[in-house]
């Protein structure tokens, strides 16, 4: 369990800064990643996609983080 948690934190800290930029954001999503997306660890892109796909099942705090990370992409898409 400790190695999985360490791998998750390494992914969220090192390679996926757009999704979880702060310690609070990482803390908000870590339980959801472990519960819903553990099979995707340590692939940061797959974790991000999994969280977006399972948005309705996320905790409120993690949903806020995911929604915030999606905002720039939606704004760019709406400009076209």
C-alpha positions in Angstrom: 0.0 0.0 0.0 2.8 2.4 0.8 4.5 1.8 -2.6 1.2 2.5 -4.4 0.6 5.7 -2.5 4.2 6.8 -3.1 3.8 6.0 -6.9 0.5 8.0 -7.0 2.1 11.0 -5.3 5.1 10.9 -7.6 2.8 10.9 -10.6 0.6 13.7 -9.3 3.6 15.8 -8.2 6.0 15.1 -11.0 4.2 14.5 -14.2 0.6 15.9 -13.9 0.9 19.4 -12.6 -2.0 20.7 -14.6 -4.4 18.4 -12.7 -3.1 18.8 -9.2 -0.8 21.7 -8.7 -1.0 22.1 -5.0 -0.7 19.8 -2.0 -4.4 20.5 -1.2 -5.4 19.5 -4.7 -3.3 16.3 -4.5 -4.9 15.6 -1.1 -8.4 16.2 -2.5 -7.9 13.6 -5.4 -5.6 11.0 -3.9 -8.5 9.0 -2.2 -10.5 9.1 -5.4 -7.5 7.9 -7.5 -6.9 5.1 -5.1 -10.6 4.1 -5.1 -11.5 4.7 -8.8 -8.4 4.7 -10.8 -5.8 2.6 -9.0 -5.3 0.4 -12.1 -3.9 3.4 -14.0 -1.1 4.2 -11.5 1.6 5.3 -12.4 0.4 6.5 -15.8 -0.5 10.2 -15.2 -2.4 10.7 -18.4 -4.5 7.6 -17.8 -5.2 8.8 -14.2 -6.3 12.1 -15.5 -8.5 10.6 -18.1 -10.0 8.1 -15.5 -10.8 11.0 -13.2 -12.5 12.9 -16.0 -14.5 9.8 -17.1 -15.6 9.1 -13.5 -16.4 12.7 -12.6 -19.9 11.8 -11.3 -18.3 9.4 -8.7 -15.6 11.9 -7.5 -15.7 13.5 -4.1 -16.8 17.2 -4.3 -13.3 18.4 -3.6 -11.7 16.3 -6.3 -14.5 17.2 -8.8 -13.6 20.9 -8.2 -9.9 20.2 -9.0 -10.9 18.2 -12.2 -13.3 20.9 -13.3 -10.7 23.6 -12.7 -8.2 21.7 -14.8 -10.7 21.3 -17.6 -11.6 25.0 -17.7 -8.8 26.2 -20.0 -9.5 23.4 -22.5 -13.2 24.2 -22.6 -12.5 27.9 -23.0 -10.3 27.3 -26.0 -12.8 24.9 -27.6 -15.6 27.5 -27.1 -13.5 30.2 -29.0 -13.5 28.2 -32.2 
